Amino acid sequence: MKKGKLLGSVGVLTAATLTLVACGKSNTKSNEGAKTASKFPIQTPVKTAKQGGTLKVAEVTNTPFTGVFNEELQMDQPSADVTSPGQESLFDTDDHYKINDKGPATLKLDRKAKTATITIKKGVKWSDGKQVTAKDIEFAYEIIANKATKSQRYATQFNIINGMSDYHEGKSKTISGIEMPDGPNGRVAILHCKELKPGMYYSGNGYIWEMAAPYHYLKNIPFAKLESSDEIRKKPLFFGPYQVKNVVRGQSVTWVPNKYYWRGKPKLDKIVYQVVSPNSASQAIKSHKFDITRVTNSQWKQVKDTKKVNFIAQIPLAYSYLAFKVGKWDAKKSKNVMNPHAKMGNKSLRQAMAYAMNTDDVYKHYTDGLSFQIPTLIPEQFGDYFDKSAKGYTYNIKKANQILDKAGFKKKGKWRTNPNGKPLTINLLAMSGNAIQQPIIQNFIQQWNKIGLNVKLVGGRLTEFNSFYDKVQNDDPKVDLFLAGWNLSTEPSQEQMYSEGTMSNYSRFVTPENTKLIQEMDSQKAFDHKYRVQKFHEWQKYMIDQAYVIPTKNDYRIDAVNSKITGYSLKPSQTNNGHQLWYKVAYTK
């Protein structure tokens, strides 16, 4: 389950001409980059692999990764990336993300009995040689649900498992709905549920956790100290193809083969993940410093003619967004609580700010269409769940002004006031990025200034990635709105993202209609595909109208891969829970 991985900075632009940033219109919009990327393959050519070699992978980010090597506690995408050589989920999927029997475990759903039975394959072992057990499945749920861990993963959708709520609230020491018929050391775990959901047949559904945690290795560490422990930060265990040899905190991870790996011996002797600044990414590609490097889209023209690399591309399940803070997370009640007097509680204000953004112009101009505006919070890759008729918020400064005028946000000098006549200052939290991030964020601020809104950066400057999410997650009162991004799971349920009972609903909006629609899209009626599609379309229209969270853009993901590498693929059936199947990656003979 990948939903909830936090993307890095919104800005991916280079130090090209900055005149567009101030004017909001462009006559040089281009989709040439997107046209090229759309023709790229999704995997490297299949060639004869050889044994051995060290693979160097660039983790392109402008900030150190947090280094939480545990899926139950991990939230940031950079940490997920550098963890991928060791991390495997319990299930593999086909190319439509439907769970199959090819992974480390199998899943059997029984709607009548309301059970989900997970059976771990014999020989699936942790990197210390211990068999993965039913207790390891249960322990992963305990890590998520125990309040002492402060896991951001807990959401009320897990309460579909009997006894989960009681465990989360400290009323029970065990989760009654998790049965281990062959005992804790057996390989079968049965989840007894209140009901089954239509998305459960697919990876990323959010109701079934798809990871296991090594109970034998972590059981003596208090939950409150788990995230900071050496067993999580320095010497983690995995049952994937590689195991950690060395961690340079926040900067690099060296992986060597897990000799107990259940699928067979991995091809490489070593994988080294190394943090690289986005500003240095293009030079790293051209100099062949790494075997695999993510292309920074704004630098595409600088690297497109590089020899001895294969460019692999896809449009990932992800998006960037603008969110308005309208409440807080209540940890005691495990739910989001809206503030009826929130500064950003006026729908007209939110809509006007959305219309004032020149998102499409900016990104097309600087990335040749490799980054592009999207209309809804359901990406097009979700097929008919995506509402093709949705227009979203396209740039319309005239309409933005009209909305504010009609809503009573009158100008008093340069700036508009609240409808009650009091001054209005709006505090924007934005993430630091490469050298051009500041002008890009300044562009959006200038757009809002044009419609008379006094928008200022929190702290007067851009905020580093980890500090940024600390402020967002902990509802810093100085933050009125923020620009961020998500990597999504492969099943479109919105319960884990925007429901009342999920910490990931960082805007903290809670409305009866939103709750109703989210529940309906995962209801028993939603086993009827047409009904479920209808509810997704209704939800998208509602979210666009309410404008608590405004989708801004998605991006082509392009990887520059050494032409001597085979087995690297972005196809769902050739990955595991969104992770590369690293045991297949090798140098060619």
C-alpha positions as CSV (number, residue, x, y, z in Angstrom):
1,M,0.0,0.0,0.0
2,K,1.7,3.1,-1.2
3,K,-1.0,5.7,-0.6
4,G,0.5,8.5,1.6
5,K,4.0,8.7,0.3
6,L,5.0,12.3,0.5
7,L,6.5,13.8,-2.6
8,G,9.3,16.2,-2.5
9,S,9.3,19.8,-3.7
10,V,6.7,21.1,-6.1
11,G,9.2,23.1,-8.2
12,V,11.1,21.2,-10.9
13,L,12.0,24.1,-13.0
14,T,15.4,25.3,-14.3
15,A,16.9,28.7,-14.4
16,A,15.5,29.4,-17.8
17,T,13.9,32.7,-18.7
18,L,12.0,34.1,-15.8
19,T,9.8,36.6,-17.6
20,L,6.9,34.2,-17.7
21,V,6.8,33.9,-13.9
22,A,5.8,37.5,-13.5
23,C,3.3,37.8,-16.4
24,G,1.1,34.7,-15.9
25,K,0.7,34.2,-19.7
26,S,3.0,32.4,-22.1
27,N,3.3,32.2,-25.9
28,T,5.9,29.5,-25.7
29,K,4.0,26.6,-24.2
30,S,5.2,23.3,-25.6
31,N,4.4,19.7,-25.4
32,E,7.5,18.4,-27.3
33,G,9.0,16.8,-24.2
34,A,5.7,15.0,-23.4
35,K,5.4,13.8,-27.0
36,T,8.9,12.3,-26.8
37,A,8.4,10.8,-23.4
38,S,5.1,9.2,-24.4
39,K,7.1,7.0,-26.9
40,F,9.6,5.8,-24.4
41,P,9.4,2.1,-23.3
42,I,8.3,1.3,-19.8
43,Q,11.3,-1.2,-19.3
44,T,14.8,-1.8,-20.4
45,P,15.5,-4.2,-23.3
46,V,15.6,-7.8,-22.3
47,K,19.1,-9.1,-22.6
48,T,21.2,-11.9,-21.2
49,A,22.1,-11.1,-17.6
50,K,25.4,-11.7,-15.9
51,Q,26.2,-12.3,-12.2
52,G,27.9,-9.6,-10.2
53,G,28.6,-5.9,-10.3
54,T,27.8,-2.8,-8.2
55,L,24.8,-0.8,-9.3
56,K,24.8,2.9,-8.4
57,V,21.4,4.6,-8.1
58,A,20.9,8.4,-7.7
59,E,18.1,9.5,-5.3
60,V,17.3,12.9,-6.7
61,T,16.2,15.1,-3.8
62,N,17.2,18.4,-2.3
63,T,17.0,17.2,1.3
64,P,18.3,14.2,3.4
65,F,16.0,11.2,3.5
66,T,14.6,10.5,7.0
67,G,15.9,6.9,7.1
68,V,12.9,5.2,8.6
69,F,13.4,1.7,7.3
70,N,9.9,0.5,8.2
71,E,6.8,0.7,6.1
72,E,4.5,1.1,9.0
73,L,6.2,4.3,10.2
74,Q,7.7,5.5,6.9
75,M,5.9,8.4,5.1
76,D,8.4,10.2,2.8
77,Q,9.1,9.0,-0.7
78,P,12.9,9.4,-0.6
79,S,13.1,6.9,2.3
80,A,10.8,4.6,0.4
81,D,13.0,4.8,-2.6
82,V,16.3,4.0,-0.8
83,T,14.5,1.2,1.1
84,S,13.3,-0.5,-2.1
85,P,16.1,-3.0,-2.7
86,G,15.1,-4.8,0.6
87,Q,11.4,-4.0,0.8
88,E,8.8,-6.3,-0.6
89,S,5.1,-6.3,0.1
90,L,3.2,-9.6,0.7
91,F,1.5,-9.5,-2.7
92,D,2.4,-9.3,-6.4
93,T,-0.1,-8.0,-8.9
94,D,-1.0,-8.1,-12.6
95,D,-0.7,-5.0,-14.8
96,H,-4.1,-3.8,-13.5
97,Y,-2.9,-4.0,-9.9
98,K,-5.1,-7.0,-9.1
99,I,-3.5,-9.2,-6.5
100,N,-2.3,-12.6,-7.8
101,D,-0.6,-15.6,-6.2
102,K,2.9,-14.9,-7.5
103,G,4.2,-12.9,-4.5
104,P,5.5,-13.8,-1.1
105,A,2.0,-14.5,0.1
106,T,-1.5,-15.3,-1.3
107,L,-4.8,-13.7,-0.4
108,K,-8.2,-15.4,-0.3
109,L,-11.3,-13.3,0.3
110,D,-14.6,-14.8,1.5
111,R,-17.4,-12.3,1.3
112,K,-19.9,-14.6,3.1
113,A,-17.6,-15.3,6.0
114,K,-16.2,-11.8,5.9
115,T,-12.7,-13.0,6.1
116,A,-9.4,-12.2,4.3
117,T,-6.9,-15.1,4.6
118,I,-3.2,-14.3,4.1
119,T,-0.9,-17.4,3.6
120,I,2.8,-16.7,3.5
121,K,4.8,-19.0,1.3
122,K,7.2,-21.5,2.9
123,G,10.8,-20.2,2.5
124,V,9.9,-16.5,2.6
125,K,12.6,-15.5,5.1
126,W,13.9,-12.4,6.8
127,S,17.5,-11.5,6.0
128,D,18.5,-13.2,9.3
129,G,17.1,-16.5,8.0
130,K,13.9,-16.5,10.1
131,Q,10.7,-17.6,8.3
132,V,8.1,-14.8,7.9
133,T,5.2,-15.7,10.2
134,A,1.6,-14.9,10.9
135,K,2.7,-13.0,14.0
136,D,4.8,-10.7,11.7
137,I,1.6,-9.8,9.8
138,E,-0.3,-9.1,13.1
139,F,2.7,-7.1,14.5
140,A,2.6,-4.8,11.5
141,Y,-1.0,-3.9,12.3
142,E,0.0,-3.4,16.0
143,I,2.7,-0.9,15.0
144,I,0.3,1.1,12.9
145,A,-2.5,1.0,15.4
146,N,-0.7,1.5,18.7
147,K,-0.8,5.2,19.6
148,A,2.6,5.1,21.2
149,T,4.3,4.7,17.7
150,K,2.6,7.9,16.5
151,S,2.3,6.2,13.1
152,Q,0.8,8.4,10.4
153,R,-0.5,5.3,8.7
154,Y,-3.4,4.7,11.0
155,A,-6.8,5.4,9.5
156,T,-10.3,4.5,10.6
157,Q,-10.6,2.2,7.6
158,F,-8.5,-0.3,9.5
159,N,-11.4,-0.5,11.9
160,I,-13.1,-2.8,9.4
161,I,-11.0,-5.5,11.1
162,N,-12.8,-6.7,14.3
163,G,-11.1,-5.4,17.4
164,M,-8.8,-2.9,15.7
165,S,-10.6,0.1,17.2
166,D,-10.4,-1.4,20.7
167,Y,-6.7,-2.0,20.3
168,H,-6.1,1.5,19.0
169,E,-7.9,3.0,21.9
170,G,-6.0,0.9,24.4
171,K,-9.1,-1.1,25.5
172,S,-7.5,-4.3,24.4
173,K,-4.0,-5.7,24.4
174,T,-4.5,-7.7,21.2
175,I,-6.4,-7.3,17.9
176,S,-9.3,-9.8,18.3
177,G,-10.1,-10.0,14.6
178,I,-6.7,-11.4,13.6
179,E,-6.7,-15.1,13.9
180,M,-3.6,-17.3,13.6
181,P,-4.9,-20.8,13.2
182,D,-1.5,-22.5,13.2
183,G,-0.2,-20.3,16.0
184,P,2.0,-17.2,15.9
185,N,4.8,-19.1,14.2
186,G,2.5,-20.5,11.5
187,R,2.2,-19.0,8.0
188,V,-1.6,-18.2,8.0
189,A,-3.3,-15.1,9.3
190,I,-7.1,-14.7,9.0
191,L,-8.5,-11.2,9.2
192,H,-12.1,-11.2,10.5
193,C,-13.8,-8.1,9.1
194,K,-17.1,-6.3,9.6
195,E,-17.5,-6.6,5.8
196,L,-15.4,-6.9,2.8
197,K,-14.8,-4.0,0.3
198,P,-14.7,-4.0,-3.5
199,G,-11.1,-2.7,-3.6
200,M,-9.8,-5.6,-1.5
201,Y,-9.0,-7.6,-4.6
202,Y,-6.5,-5.0,-5.6
203,S,-3.2,-3.8,-4.2
204,G,-3.2,-0.5,-2.4
205,N,-6.8,-0.8,-1.2
206,G,-6.0,0.6,2.3
207,Y,-8.1,-1.9,4.2
208,I,-5.6,-4.8,4.1
209,W,-2.1,-3.9,5.1
210,E,0.3,-5.5,2.7
211,M,3.5,-5.6,4.7
212,A,4.9,-7.7,7.5
213,A,7.2,-6.6,10.4
214,P,9.8,-8.8,12.0
215,Y,8.3,-9.5,15.5
216,H,11.2,-11.6,16.7
217,Y,13.6,-8.8,16.0
218,L,11.6,-5.8,17.2
219,K,9.4,-7.2,20.0
220,N,11.6,-6.0,22.9
221,I,11.6,-2.4,21.7
222,P,8.9,-0.2,23.3
223,F,6.5,1.1,20.7
224,A,7.3,4.7,21.6
225,K,11.0,4.1,20.8
226,L,10.6,2.0,17.7
227,E,11.0,4.7,15.1
228,S,14.3,6.0,16.6
229,S,15.8,2.5,17.3
230,D,18.9,1.2,15.6
231,E,16.8,-1.8,14.4
232,I,14.8,0.6,12.3
233,R,17.4,3.2,11.4
234,K,20.6,1.3,11.0
235,K,20.1,-2.5,11.0
236,P,16.7,-3.2,9.6
237,L,15.5,-6.7,8.5
238,F,13.7,-7.3,5.2
239,F,12.6,-10.4,3.2
240,G,13.3,-8.7,-0.1
241,P,16.3,-9.5,-2.4
242,Y,18.9,-7.3,-0.6
243,Q,19.8,-6.5,2.9
244,V,21.4,-3.3,4.4
245,K,25.1,-3.4,4.7
246,N,25.7,0.3,5.6
247,V,23.7,3.5,6.1
248,V,25.2,7.0,5.9
249,R,22.3,8.8,7.6
250,G,20.2,10.8,5.2
251,Q,22.8,10.4,2.4
252,S,23.3,6.9,1.2
253,V,22.5,3.2,1.7
254,T,24.5,0.2,0.6
255,W,22.7,-3.0,-0.1
256,V,24.1,-6.6,-0.5
257,P,22.2,-9.8,-1.4
258,N,19.9,-11.4,1.1
259,K,21.2,-15.0,0.9
260,Y,17.8,-16.2,2.2
261,Y,15.8,-14.5,-0.5
262,W,12.9,-16.7,-1.5
263,R,12.9,-16.0,-5.3
264,G,16.6,-17.0,-5.7
265,K,19.9,-15.4,-5.7
266,P,19.9,-11.7,-6.8
267,K,22.2,-10.9,-9.8
268,L,24.1,-7.9,-8.3
269,D,26.8,-7.9,-5.7
270,K,25.8,-4.5,-4.4
271,I,23.3,-1.7,-4.8
272,V,24.3,1.8,-3.6
273,Y,21.7,4.5,-3.3
274,Q,23.1,8.0,-3.1
275,V,21.4,11.4,-2.6
276,V,22.0,13.8,-5.4
277,S,20.7,17.4,-5.6
278,P,18.2,18.1,-8.4
279,N,20.6,20.9,-9.6
280,S,23.3,18.2,-10.2
281,A,21.0,15.6,-11.7
282,S,21.6,16.5,-15.4
283,Q,25.3,16.6,-15.0
284,A,25.2,13.2,-13.2
285,I,23.3,11.7,-16.2
286,K,25.6,13.2,-18.8
287,S,28.8,12.0,-16.9
288,H,27.4,8.5,-16.3
289,K,28.1,8.9,-12.6
290,F,25.2,6.6,-11.8
291,D,23.5,3.6,-13.5
292,I,20.0,4.9,-12.7
293,T,19.0,8.5,-12.3
294,R,15.6,10.1,-12.3
295,V,15.4,12.9,-14.8
296,T,14.5,16.3,-13.4
297,N,11.9,17.3,-16.0
298,S,13.0,20.9,-16.4
299,Q,16.5,19.6,-17.3
300,W,15.2,17.3,-20.1
301,K,16.7,19.3,-22.9
302,Q,20.1,19.1,-21.2
303,V,20.1,15.3,-21.1
304,K,17.9,14.1,-24.0
305,D,20.9,13.5,-26.3
306,T,23.0,11.5,-23.7
307,K,24.5,8.4,-25.2
308,K,24.7,4.9,-23.7
309,V,21.5,5.3,-21.7
310,N,18.0,4.0,-22.1
311,F,15.2,6.4,-21.1
312,I,12.4,4.6,-19.4
313,A,9.2,6.5,-18.8
314,Q,5.7,6.4,-17.4
315,I,3.1,8.8,-15.9
316,P,3.0,7.7,-12.3
317,L,0.0,7.5,-9.9
318,A,0.8,10.8,-8.3
319,Y,-0.1,14.5,-8.1
320,S,0.9,17.8,-6.6
321,Y,-1.8,19.9,-4.9
322,L,-2.7,23.1,-3.1
323,A,-4.4,22.5,0.3
324,F,-6.2,25.0,2.6
325,K,-5.9,24.4,6.4
326,V,-9.4,24.4,7.9
327,G,-9.0,22.4,11.1
328,K,-6.9,20.2,13.3
329,W,-6.2,16.5,14.0
330,D,-7.6,15.4,17.4
331,A,-5.2,12.7,18.5
332,K,-7.4,11.6,21.5
333,K,-10.4,11.0,19.2
334,S,-8.3,9.9,16.2
335,K,-10.2,12.2,13.8
336,N,-10.0,15.5,12.0
337,V,-12.0,18.4,13.4
338,M,-12.9,21.4,11.3
339,N,-12.7,24.9,12.7
340,P,-16.0,26.7,11.7
341,H,-14.1,30.0,12.0
342,A,-11.0,29.0,10.0
343,K,-9.4,31.8,7.9
344,M,-9.6,29.6,4.8
345,G,-13.1,28.4,5.5
346,N,-14.7,30.6,2.9
347,K,-15.3,28.5,-0.3
348,S,-15.3,31.6,-2.5
349,L,-11.8,32.6,-1.3
350,R,-10.5,29.1,-2.0
351,Q,-12.1,29.0,-5.5
352,A,-10.7,32.4,-6.4
353,M,-7.2,31.5,-5.4
354,A,-7.5,28.3,-7.5
355,Y,-8.6,30.3,-10.6
356,A,-5.7,32.8,-10.1
357,M,-3.0,30.1,-10.5
358,N,-1.3,30.0,-13.9
359,T,-0.2,26.4,-13.4
360,D,-0.6,25.1,-17.0
361,D,1.4,28.0,-18.5
362,V,4.3,27.7,-16.0
363,Y,4.9,24.0,-16.2
364,K,4.4,23.7,-19.9
365,H,6.7,26.6,-20.6
366,Y,9.5,25.2,-18.4
367,T,9.2,21.4,-18.9
368,D,8.0,21.0,-22.5
369,G,4.8,19.4,-21.1
370,L,6.6,16.8,-19.0
371,S,4.9,18.4,-16.1
372,F,1.2,19.3,-16.8
373,Q,-1.9,20.5,-15.1
374,I,-4.5,18.0,-14.0
375,P,-8.2,18.7,-13.3
376,T,-9.2,16.3,-10.5
377,L,-7.8,14.4,-7.5
378,I,-8.4,11.1,-9.4
379,P,-5.6,10.7,-12.0
380,E,-6.5,9.6,-15.5
381,Q,-4.6,6.3,-15.0
382,F,-7.5,5.1,-12.8
383,G,-9.6,4.6,-16.0
384,D,-13.3,5.2,-15.8
385,Y,-13.0,6.3,-12.2
386,F,-11.5,9.5,-13.6
387,D,-14.2,12.0,-14.6
388,K,-13.3,13.0,-18.2
389,S,-15.9,15.8,-18.1
390,A,-14.2,17.6,-15.1
391,K,-12.5,20.9,-16.1
392,G,-11.0,21.7,-12.7
393,Y,-9.6,25.2,-12.2
394,T,-8.0,26.7,-15.3
395,Y,-6.4,30.1,-15.2
396,N,-9.0,32.8,-15.2
397,I,-8.0,36.0,-13.3
398,K,-11.2,37.8,-14.3
399,K,-13.4,35.1,-12.7
400,A,-11.2,35.0,-9.6
401,N,-11.8,38.8,-9.1
402,Q,-15.6,38.4,-9.7
403,I,-15.9,35.6,-7.2
404,L,-14.1,37.7,-4.5
405,D,-16.2,40.8,-5.3
406,K,-19.4,38.8,-5.0
407,A,-18.3,37.2,-1.7
408,G,-17.6,40.6,-0.1
409,F,-13.8,40.5,-0.1
410,K,-13.5,44.3,-0.8
411,K,-10.3,46.1,-1.6
412,K,-9.1,48.5,0.9
413,G,-6.1,50.1,-0.8
414,K,-3.9,47.4,-2.4
415,W,-5.3,44.4,-0.5
416,R,-8.7,42.9,0.0
417,T,-10.2,42.6,3.5
418,N,-12.4,39.9,4.9
419,P,-16.1,40.3,4.3
420,N,-16.4,41.6,7.9
421,G,-13.9,44.4,7.0
422,K,-11.0,43.0,9.0
423,P,-7.5,42.8,7.3
424,L,-6.7,39.5,5.5
425,T,-3.1,38.1,5.4
426,I,-2.7,34.6,4.1
427,N,0.3,32.5,5.1
428,L,1.6,30.0,2.5
429,L,3.9,27.1,3.4
430,A,6.0,26.0,0.4
431,M,8.8,23.5,0.2
432,S,12.4,24.3,-0.8
433,G,13.7,22.8,-4.0
434,N,16.2,23.5,-6.7
435,A,17.6,26.9,-7.6
436,I,14.4,28.0,-9.3
437,Q,11.9,27.1,-6.6
438,Q,11.8,30.5,-5.1
439,P,10.9,32.3,-8.3
440,I,8.2,29.7,-9.1
441,I,6.5,30.1,-5.7
442,Q,6.9,33.8,-6.0
443,N,5.0,33.5,-9.3
444,F,2.0,32.0,-7.5
445,I,2.2,34.6,-4.8
446,Q,2.2,37.4,-7.4
447,Q,-0.8,35.8,-9.1
448,W,-2.7,36.0,-5.8
449,N,-1.4,39.5,-5.3
450,K,-3.0,40.5,-8.6
451,I,-6.5,39.7,-7.2
452,G,-5.8,41.7,-4.1
453,L,-4.8,38.9,-1.7
454,N,-1.9,39.6,0.6
455,V,-0.1,36.2,0.6
456,K,3.2,35.7,2.4
457,L,5.5,32.8,2.9
458,V,5.6,31.2,6.4
459,G,8.8,32.4,8.0
460,G,9.5,34.6,4.9
461,R,11.2,31.8,3.0
462,L,10.8,28.3,1.6
463,T,10.8,25.4,4.1
464,E,13.0,22.3,4.0
465,F,11.2,19.0,3.2
466,N,11.2,17.4,6.7
467,S,10.4,20.6,8.5
468,F,7.7,21.3,5.9
469,Y,5.8,18.1,6.7
470,D,6.4,18.5,10.4
471,K,4.5,21.7,10.2
472,V,1.8,20.3,8.0
473,Q,1.3,17.1,10.0
474,N,1.2,18.9,13.4
475,D,-1.1,21.7,12.2
476,D,1.2,24.6,12.7
477,P,-1.2,27.6,13.4
478,K,1.0,29.8,11.2
479,V,0.0,27.8,8.1
480,D,-3.1,28.8,6.1
481,L,-2.4,26.9,2.9
482,F,0.4,24.7,1.5
483,L,1.7,23.2,-1.7
484,A,2.6,19.5,-1.5
485,G,2.3,16.2,-3.4
486,W,1.3,12.5,-3.0
487,N,2.5,9.3,-4.5
488,L,-0.7,7.2,-4.6
489,S,-1.6,3.6,-4.0
490,T,-2.8,1.5,-6.9
491,E,-6.5,1.3,-5.7
492,P,-8.4,4.6,-5.9
493,S,-10.3,4.4,-2.6
494,Q,-10.2,7.9,-1.0
495,E,-10.8,6.7,2.6
496,Q,-7.1,6.8,3.5
497,M,-6.5,10.2,2.0
498,Y,-9.5,12.4,2.8
499,S,-11.8,10.8,5.4
500,E,-12.6,12.1,8.8
501,G,-10.5,9.4,10.5
502,T,-7.2,9.6,8.6
503,M,-4.2,11.7,9.6
504,S,-3.3,12.1,5.9
505,N,-6.2,14.4,5.4
506,Y,-3.9,17.3,6.1
507,S,-6.3,20.0,5.1
508,R,-8.5,18.7,8.0
509,F,-11.7,19.3,6.2
510,V,-14.7,17.1,7.3
511,T,-18.1,17.5,5.8
512,P,-21.2,15.2,5.9
513,E,-21.2,15.0,2.1
514,N,-17.6,14.1,1.8
515,T,-18.0,11.4,4.4
516,K,-21.1,10.1,2.7
517,L,-19.5,9.9,-0.8
518,I,-16.3,8.2,0.5
519,Q,-18.3,5.6,2.4
520,E,-20.5,5.0,-0.7
521,M,-17.6,4.5,-3.0
522,D,-16.4,1.6,-0.8
523,S,-19.8,0.3,0.2
524,Q,-21.3,-3.1,-0.5
525,K,-23.2,-1.5,-3.4
526,A,-19.9,-0.5,-4.9
527,F,-19.2,-4.1,-5.8
528,D,-21.3,-3.0,-8.8
529,H,-18.7,-1.3,-10.9
530,K,-21.1,1.2,-12.5
531,Y,-22.3,2.4,-9.1
532,R,-18.8,2.8,-7.8
533,V,-17.7,4.8,-10.9
534,Q,-20.8,7.1,-10.4
535,K,-19.8,7.8,-6.8
536,F,-16.2,8.6,-7.8
537,H,-17.5,11.1,-10.4
538,E,-19.8,12.6,-7.8
539,W,-16.9,12.9,-5.3
540,Q,-14.7,14.6,-7.9
541,K,-17.3,17.2,-8.8
542,Y,-17.9,17.8,-5.0
543,M,-14.2,18.3,-4.3
544,I,-13.8,20.6,-7.2
545,D,-16.7,22.7,-6.0
546,Q,-15.6,22.8,-2.4
547,A,-11.9,23.5,-3.3
548,Y,-10.4,22.3,0.0
549,V,-7.7,20.6,-2.0
550,I,-6.8,21.7,-5.5
551,P,-4.8,19.4,-7.8
552,T,-2.1,21.2,-9.6
553,K,0.0,18.9,-11.7
554,N,1.4,15.5,-12.5
555,D,4.7,14.8,-14.2
556,Y,6.2,12.2,-16.6
557,R,8.6,10.0,-14.6
558,I,11.7,9.5,-16.8
559,D,14.6,7.4,-15.6
560,A,18.0,7.4,-17.4
561,V,19.3,3.9,-17.2
562,N,22.8,2.7,-18.1
563,S,22.4,0.8,-21.5
564,K,24.3,-2.1,-20.0
565,I,21.4,-2.7,-17.5
566,T,18.6,-5.2,-18.1
567,G,15.6,-6.2,-15.9
568,Y,14.6,-2.7,-14.9
569,S,10.9,-2.1,-15.4
570,L,8.1,0.2,-14.3
571,K,5.3,-2.2,-15.4
572,P,2.9,-3.1,-12.4
573,S,3.3,-6.8,-13.0
574,Q,7.1,-6.4,-12.9
575,T,7.2,-4.4,-9.7
576,N,6.0,-5.2,-6.2
577,N,3.8,-2.6,-4.5
578,G,5.3,0.0,-6.6
579,H,8.9,-1.0,-5.9
580,Q,11.3,-2.2,-8.6
581,L,11.8,-6.0,-8.4
582,W,15.5,-5.5,-7.8
583,Y,16.4,-9.2,-8.0
584,K,15.7,-9.0,-11.8
585,V,18.0,-6.1,-12.4
586,A,21.5,-7.0,-13.7
587,Y,24.3,-6.0,-15.9
588,T,24.3,-7.6,-19.4
589,K,26.9,-10.0,-20.7
